[in-house]
Amino acid sequence: MRHNTFIHIHVFIIVFGLACISGCTSHDFGHSVGTEKISFNQRWNFHYGKLDSAQVFVGAELPFYGKLDTTHWHPVMLPHDWSIFGTFSREHAERNRGSALPMGTGWYRKTFNLPSSDRYKHVYIEFDGVYRNSTVWINGHALGDQPDGVLGFTYELSKYLHFDERPNVLVVRVDNSQQPVADWYTGSGINRNVWLVKKKPITVDDNESYLYATIKMPSRDEVTPSKRMAGAVAELTQELVIDNIGMPAIKEITDPYEKKELEAQRHLSTLPIQVKTTIFDENNFQVAQKRGSIKPRPGRQRINWKLTLEDIKPWSPESPYLYTWEIELRQGSQVIDCLRKPLGIRDIRFDSAKGFQLNGIYTKIRGVCMNSDWGAMGTAYNYSAMARQLRILKEMGCNAIRTIHHPPAPEMLSLCDSMGFLVMDEAFDDWRSLAAEADKDSNATHIYLQQLAGFIKRDRSHPSVMLWSLGNTGHLESDIVSVRMAKGMVAVIKNLDSTRPVTAAMRILEPGENKLAGSGILDVLGFNYHSEGYDSLPHFYPGRPFLATETADALGTRNEYDVKIPDSTVYLPKNPRRRYADTTGTHWAVGAYDRYAAPWGMTHETALQSIRSRDFIAGGFVWTGFDYMGGTLPYPFPARSAYCGIIDLAGLHKDVYYMYQSEWADKPVLHVFPHWNWKPGDTVNVWAYYSQADEVELLLNGQSLGKRSKGDGKAGDTPLHVSWRVPFKAGKLEAISRKDGVTVLTQEIKTGGPAARLVASVDQAYFRGIIGDLIFVTVRLTDENGVLVPNDDQNVVFSVKGPATLVGLSNGYQAGLLSPKGNVYKTWKGKIVAIIEPKVSKGHIELDMKADGLEQVRHSILVGE
C-alpha cells in the first residue's frame, strides 16, 4: 500500500499597514492608543549624486540648517525611486539586464518638529526598505548602515532629538552605484514606506506578538468537500509580548507642569498591567475574549494564552474572511496601549499524491511569479499600482503569488490577505552569492540568518502566506553546501513559525545530483521548469509533496502578430550559448502567438497542461504575471524589459491572459485574435480561447468559416485553443461560443480605418482619496467609428489641468526608450496608459491629449466620483 505524506499546517493572523487611528474600538488596524505609527512619507528633499559631507553637516556634528545649498535638491514624496526618472542608455550598468537606467548615489533630507510631550516617549524611525547601502543620520549623529535593499530596519532617535522650537533633521544617503547586483531592475532610493513610531514605556510588541490556530474539524466529508469546515472549532494560541522599555533618558526639567507630568508617568508605569484579548467577527461583534493581569517588570514579558473560536468562518482566496484580534493594556483606569490586527483562519495540507488541500478541499495552486516593479512607477511601492496588478490577476483566475526573489513590501501582503491570494513568500535570490559571502566573511552566515528571522517575524501574521521559500538555490542544490545552508535557515524558520511548510526553488530533479531534495530538510520540494521530468518525481522522492515553483518563461509582445507563425516552439535565442537572439526584422518585439520561449522554458500551454494533468503536482507559478524591467532578455539594447509576462508593463492584457482566464476563472470566456487590419492576399491565423462552451463558430462578413472545439483533432487546435486559417477580407470577423446550441458569448473584430481620434477610459477603482493614490487612464487610438487602429502608432502629448500631476506613461512595448516620466509617449498597437496622481480627495481635473494630425482631446475627470 502506498502511504501519502501530508504536510498539515494550520493558521493564524494577518497584519495590515499601520496608521494612527483614534479609539480602541475603531475598525481600522494598528495601535489606536499608546503607540503611534505615523506615515513619514511627505515633505522630503532629494539630491542625486555624490556630496561632500560639508555640504550636509557642519563638522560632521550639527545639521547645516540655514546654510544648506538647496540649488540641486528638490522636493519628493516617498516611496521614491530616482532611477526611473533617468534616461535609458546602453552605457548604464548591466545595460538592458538592469533596465539600462542610471543607479548611482542619492541623498534624502527631512526636517520636522516634535512637541515637548514626546520627550516621555521612545521615538523610532522605521524604514520598510531602502535600495540599497543606506546610512542614516539624525541631527548629525550617525544611526547605522544597512546594506540590504529589501528588508526593513528601525533606529531609535530619542536621545538625539529636540523637543522645542528647534527642527530635527533626518538625512539618508543611499548608494546603489555598485553594479550589477541583480538580474532585474532594482530601482534606487527609499522605495518603500517610512514611519515615525512613538512608544510609551509599556507597549504591545506587534513584531514579536503572534497568534496561530489549530483547527478541529468535526468530520471530513469526502462527499461534500465544501462542508468539511462546517462546525469547525479553532483553538487559538496567543503568544503576546509586552515590552517594558521604561522611561527614556530625560534631561533636567525645570517647568513645574512638566515635572508633575513626569512623576505621573513614572507612577503609572508601576501599576499592574491589565491585559484583555478580544476576537471580533467581520461585523465587529465579539466572538471570544480573555482577561488577565501581570506585574510590570523591565524588559519583555511573554503571555501565552489559549482561546477557543467556535463555528469558524475560514479564510480562502474565494472568500477571504477576516476576524480582528485586539489586545488592550490598562494600568489603573487608563488604556496605555491597544493593538488591533486582522485575523484569518484556514487549514492547509500538502499531499504527495493529490497535491494541495485548502480547508479540506483539493485545490490547484494557480500562481504567478511577481517582481517588485510597477512599470512607469519604477520600484517605488504604491498602493494603487499594486492593487491594480492584483485585481487584474484576480480577474484572470489567479489564486497565488510567488514573491521573487526577495521579501515584498509589507502592504502587498496585506492586499493579498484582503483580496484573497495565497503567497509563496521568498527570502533570497541566488544561494551562490550567500555561500560566496559566507566563504569570505565568517559573520555573513549570521547576518543572513538574522535577516531571515526578521523577514519571518514581519510576515508570519499574514494568512495569505502559505509557504516559506528559501529562494532560488542557483544549482547549489548539487553541493553539500546547500544542505548546510538549508538546515540553518529551516531551523530559524521553524523556531519562529512551525505552522507553515518550507520549500526552495531548485533546478535539478535527479536525486543523485540534488543533495538538498534528498536530504529531507524541505517540507515541499519545489522545482523550476523541467516539466519533462515531472513523472519521475514520485519515483525519485516517494511520499514527498511537489510544487512547480517556476514554469513557462514563454515570450511575447502584446498584439505583435505575423502572417506566418511557427508550427512548434521557437527558443530565443535558439543557441543557448548565445546571449541574444537575432533581431533581424523583429523591431525587438516577439510574436504574441504562444510559440516562443526562453531556452530553458516552454510555451504557456505546455506549462499549464504539464501541471493540470498531474494531481501530485500541487500547482505552479508562471514566470511571470507581469513583464518587468530588466531581466534576462531575448534581445540586446534597446530591449530593456522582460517579455515573459502574461500582462505587459502598462497593465494591458496579452492574448495569453485569456488562455489562463479560460482555464482558471469561474466564468465564461471568449477571446479571439489577432486584429483585422491586414493586406489583401494575407492568410491570417485566427485563434480563440474560450470556456464554459462546447464550440466556437467563426464568421467573416456574416459567412461561417466553421465550428471548432478544443481538442477536436483538427489542424491547429489544441486542448486549450481553437484556430482557423482565414484569407483576409476587410470587414467584420465575428466569433460565437455556444453551449448545448445556446449562445454563450460573442466577440467582433472590425477592420479599422485611418487614425481619427484619441479615446480615454478612466479607472478610479484604486483611488481611495489618499495622497499618493493613482488614477489610470487607458488611451486608445481609433478611427472615426471607434475601432482601434493597431498599425499607425502616434506620439501623444499629455497635459493635466487642475489639482493633479501626470506621474507616468506606459504602452507596454519592451524596447521603447521614451521616458515614462515625461509628457510625450508613443502608442503601441494603438494604446497608452497614463497615470495621474490627484492632489485632492475630490475635485475636477482635465487631461489634454494631442497627436499630430488629430484633433486635441480634453477628457474631464471627476476625482473621487
Salt bridges, closest charged atoms under 4 A:
GLU36 OE2 - LYS121 NZ 2.98
ASP118 OD1 - LYS121 NZ 3.28
ASP118 OD2 - LYS198 NZ 2.61
GLU126 OE2 - LYS37 NZ 2.81
GLU156 OE2 - HIS122 ND1 2.72
ASP164 OD2 - ARG166 NH2 3.05
ASP183 OD1 - ARG97 NH2 2.72
ASP205 OD2 - ARG300 NH2 3.36
ASP206 OD2 - HIS31 NE2 3.44
GLU208 OE2 - ARG300 NH1 3.71
GLU208 OE1 - ARG302 NH2 3.93
GLU208 OE2 - LYS457 NZ 2.78
GLU222 OE1 - ARG228 NH2 2.96
GLU235 OE2 - LYS216 NZ 3.95
GLU258 OE1 - ARG119 NH1 3.99
GLU263 OE2 - ARG266 NH1 3.58
GLU326 OE1 - ARG340 NH1 2.71
GLU328 OE1 - LYS276 NZ 3.76
GLU328 OE1 - ARG330 NE 2.96
ASP337 OD1 - HIS31 ND1 2.99
ASP347 OD1 - HIS8 NE2 2.88
ASP347 OD1 - HIS10 ND1 2.94
ASP347 OD2 - ARG220 NH2 3.79
ASP347 OD2 - ARG349 NE 3.83
ASP417 OD2 - HIS462 ND1 2.48
GLU426 OE1 - ARG402 NE 2.91
GLU426 OE2 - HIS405 ND1 2.78
ASP429 OD1 - HIS405 NE2 3.99
ASP430 OD2 - ARG432 NH2 2.55
GLU437 OE2 - LYS440 NZ 3.31
ASP459 OD1 - ARG458 NE 2.57
ASP497 OD2 - ARG500 NH1 2.69
ASP523 OD2 - LYS494 NZ 2.80
GLU532 OE2 - HIS530 ND1 3.22
ASP535 OD1 - ARG614 NE 2.71
GLU550 OE1 - ARG402 NH1 2.83
GLU560 OE2 - HIS587 NE2 3.34
GLU560 OE1 - LYS829 NZ 3.08
GLU605 OE2 - HIS721 ND1 2.62
ASP627 OD1 - LYS654 NZ 2.95
ASP648 OD2 - ARG558 NE 2.67
ASP655 OD1 - HIS671 NE2 2.69
GLU663 OE1 - ARG612 NH1 2.42
GLU663 OE2 - LYS710 NZ 3.52
ASP694 OD1 - LYS739 NZ 3.66
GLU695 OE2 - LYS707 NZ 3.85
GLU697 OE1 - ARG738 NH1 2.79
GLU748 OE2 - LYS732 NZ 3.40
ASP773 OD2 - ARG768 NE 2.82
GLU784 OE1 - ARG757 NH2 3.18
GLU837 OE2 - LYS839 NZ 2.89
GLU846 OE1 - ARG858 NH1 3.46
ASP848 OD2 - LYS801 NZ 2.79
ASP848 OD1 - ARG858 NE 2.73
